[in-house]
Amino acid sequence: AKFGTIVVQIHPREEAPVTIEHIREYDRRVYGSVMLLFYAANEDLTDEDDEVDDEEDSWDEEDLEEDLDDDWAEDEPVENAQA
């Protein structure tokens, strides 16, 4: 499936290098004695990387100013703060 994901569950001690041609690991997570490896097709990850690059290229200074205004608008001053 387009943008499908393969999830492999192993014990972290079982991890070994594997050569795979058409899929690529894009994430891994360890939960106690369980390791989850996430794979997707190379071309899907390349398409997704291109979309992220396009979004990053469209960023401008106005976006930053809006984000900063939103973040600081909700903060209240701290009085008598001690470490």
C-alpha positions as CSV (number, residue, x, y, z in Angstrom):
1,A,0.0,0.0,0.0
2,K,1.2,3.5,-0.7
3,F,2.7,4.9,2.5
4,G,2.3,1.5,4.2
5,T,4.3,0.7,7.3
6,I,6.0,-2.5,8.4
7,V,6.4,-2.9,12.1
8,V,8.8,-5.6,13.4
9,Q,8.8,-6.5,17.1
10,I,11.9,-8.1,18.6
11,H,13.8,-8.3,21.9
12,P,16.5,-5.6,21.9
13,R,19.3,-8.2,22.3
14,E,18.1,-9.9,19.0
15,E,18.9,-6.8,16.9
16,A,21.3,-7.6,14.1
17,P,22.2,-5.6,10.9
18,V,20.0,-6.6,8.0
19,T,20.5,-5.6,4.3
20,I,17.2,-4.7,2.7
21,E,16.9,-3.1,-0.7
22,H,13.3,-1.8,-1.1
23,I,12.4,-0.7,2.4
24,R,14.1,1.5,4.9
25,E,13.9,1.9,8.7
26,Y,12.5,5.3,9.7
27,D,11.9,4.8,13.4
28,R,12.6,2.5,16.4
29,R,11.3,2.5,19.9
30,V,12.2,0.4,23.0
31,Y,9.6,-0.4,25.6
32,G,11.3,-2.5,28.3
33,S,12.1,-5.9,26.7
34,V,10.4,-5.0,23.4
35,M,11.9,-3.2,20.5
36,L,9.7,-2.0,17.6
37,L,11.3,-1.2,14.3
38,F,9.3,0.8,11.7
39,Y,10.0,0.4,8.0
40,A,8.5,1.9,4.8
41,A,9.2,1.7,1.1
42,N,12.2,3.8,0.0
43,E,10.1,5.8,-2.5
44,D,7.5,6.6,0.1
45,L,10.0,7.9,2.5
46,T,11.7,10.0,-0.3
47,D,8.3,11.4,-1.2
48,E,7.6,12.3,2.4
49,D,11.1,13.9,2.8
50,D,10.4,16.0,-0.3
51,E,7.1,17.2,1.2
52,V,8.8,18.1,4.5
53,D,11.5,20.0,2.6
54,D,8.8,22.0,0.7
55,E,7.0,22.9,4.0
56,E,10.3,24.0,5.6
57,D,11.1,26.1,2.5
58,S,7.8,28.0,2.9
59,W,8.6,29.2,6.4
60,D,9.1,32.8,6.9
61,E,9.8,35.3,9.7
62,E,6.1,36.2,10.1
63,D,5.4,32.6,11.2
64,L,8.0,32.8,13.9
65,E,6.6,36.1,15.2
66,E,3.1,34.6,15.4
67,D,4.4,31.5,17.2
68,L,6.3,33.6,19.8
69,D,3.3,35.9,20.4
70,D,1.0,32.9,21.0
71,D,3.4,31.2,23.3
72,W,4.1,34.3,25.5
73,A,0.6,35.6,25.5
74,E,-0.5,32.9,28.0
75,D,2.4,33.2,30.4
76,E,1.9,34.9,33.7
77,P,4.7,36.7,35.6
78,V,6.2,34.7,38.4
79,E,6.6,36.5,41.7
80,N,9.0,35.6,44.5
81,A,10.3,32.5,42.7
82,Q,13.0,30.7,44.5
83,A,15.2,27.9,43.3
